[in-house]
Amino acid sequence: MDAVTQAYHAITEMIRAALAARSLQVAEEHHHAESCGSRYLVVTGARETLCLVWDGTEGCFRLQSCRKPDDFHVGSWHEIGLERFDPRSQGAQRVQEIVGSMEASLMRHLGAA
């Protein structure tokens, strides 16, 4: 398993564990090997959608949120976490740092919800 896949799986496992007791569920997950290996996970709930993206072109993981106000069908996306990752020069320690940072960002965000 390559470094990006290991990092992506570690972050998605953390997200799934953090959301297990909440009313958010995985809606879709895609890996676009043909486009720089980009991939994403979308988690939805009644009033919010979260999205984790590995942007292979930019070399970063992004965690985004879209909250939907009561009187609107759509909301606007806001970045709640951003971590750069160079799989050629960074390894397991950086992956752990990324997971910890993304978890802290997610917990802060969910605490503010």
N, C-alpha and C positions, 0 to 999 in steps of 0.2 A: 504494500500500500504506500503510495507516495505521500510526501509531507503535507501537501494541501488537503488530500483526502483525510489523513489522520486528524489534522486540525479541524476540518469541517465536521467530521464525526464527533469529535470531542465537544465542540460548541453545540451541535444539535442535541447531543445527549444531555448536556447541561440545561438547554432550553426545555426539552421534553420533561426533565425531572422538575424544573422550577415551575412548570405550568401544569403538572399532574393534578394538583389540588384545585386548580382554577377552571373556569368554564371556557378555556381556550383549547382548540383542537387543531391538529395538523390538517391543513386543507390540501396542500400540494407540495411536492418536492421534485425538482428537476436538476439534471446535470447535463450541461451542454458541452460535451467534449469537443465538438467542432468549433466552438467559439471561445478559444483560450481557456477551456476547462471551467468556464463560469458555471455556477450552480446556485440554487436558492431553495429555501424552506419557507413556506407561508403558513402561519398559524392564525386562526380566526376565532373570534368570539362575537357576541351580540353587538358590542359597541366598539370593538377594536380589532385591528389586524396587525400582526407583527411579521416582519420579513427579515431573514438572515440571508445575506448575499455574499458569495465569494466572487469578487470582480477580478477575473484573471488578467484583464488588460491593465488595471490599475494596481494589482497586487495587494488587495486589501479585503478585509471582512467588514461588512456594514450590517448593523442591526438597526432596523427602522420600524417606526410605529405609525399607524394611521388610526386616529380616533374619529368616530362618527358621531357628531352631535345628534341629539334626539330628533331635530326637525330636518335633517339632511340625510340623503341616501349615501353620500360620499364624504370623505374628509380629506385632509391634506397629510402628506407624509413628512415625518420628522426623523432625523437621525438621532438615535440614542446611544450608539456605540460605533466607533471606527477604529480598526487596528490594521496596520500595515504588516505584511508578512512576505518575506523573500524565501521561498522554499529551497533555493540553491545555497543560501548561506545561514539560514536559521533553522534550528532543530527543535527537539522536544522541550527544552526549557522555554523557548519563545512561545511554543504552543500553549504551555501551562500558563504563561503570563497573559496570553490572549484570552484564554478561557476564563481566567480570574477577572480580567478587566471587563469582559462582556457580561459575566455573571453579575458583577457589581453594578454595571450600567443597567441591566435588566431589573435587578432588585430595586434600585433607586426609582426607575421608571414605574414599576408595578406598585411601589409604595406611594407614589404620587397619584396613582390612578383613582 
